Amino acid sequence: MTKLKLTAVGNSAGVVLPKEILARLKLEKGDSVYLTECQDGYRLTPYNPEFEQQMKAARRVMLKRRAAL
């Protein structure tokens, strides 16, 4: 577990992620992260759920239209 501290960013608040956490998440400055609510709290991840839905649809099309692709 890593303790993070909130810091002021304009009228909002931000969290500074240590470089070890950034490396484990394979994130760089400017990348996006997603905060999702779970049963036991919140989850911070670089995983984009909307992109995964789009990829599922693309995989279905690629399987169905394999000969055309």
N, C-alpha and C positions, 0 to 999 in steps of 0.2 A: 504494500500500500504506500502511496506517495501523497504527502500532504501538499496541497496547492494553495496559494494565497491569491485572493482577489485584489485587483488593482484598478484604479480609476482610468477609464478611457473615454474622455469627453464626458458626456452625460450618462454613460453606461459603465459597466464593470467588465473586466477581462481577467483571464487566467493566464499566467505565464507557465508554459510547459518546459520542463528541463530538457536539455539536449538528449539525455538518455531515453526519455519517453518519446521524443520526436523520432529518434533512431528506431526504436522498437515498433512504432506505428508507421514507419517509412514515410514520414512527413517532412516537408521543407517549408520554409517561410513562404506564405502566400497560398498554401494548400487549404482546402476546406475540410472541416470535420463535421460530424453529425451527432447530435445529442438526441437519443431516443429514450423514452420512458419505458422502464421494465417493471415487472412485478416487485422486484426487490430494490428499486431505486432508479438510477439513470445510467446510461451507457454512452460513452464517448468513443466514436469510431470513425475511421476514414471511409468506411463502407457507405455507399450511396444506395439506399433502398429503391429509389426511382430508377436508377441506372440498371439495377438488377432486373426489375420488371421489364424494362426495354430489351435487355439482353435475352430474357426468356422468350419474348415475342419474336425476336430475331432468330433465335435457335429453332423455333417451331417453323418459321418460314424457310430457313436454310435446309431443314430436314425434308420439308414438303417439296421444295423446289430445288433439290440437290442437283438435278441434271442441268437446270438452267444456270446454276451458279458455277 
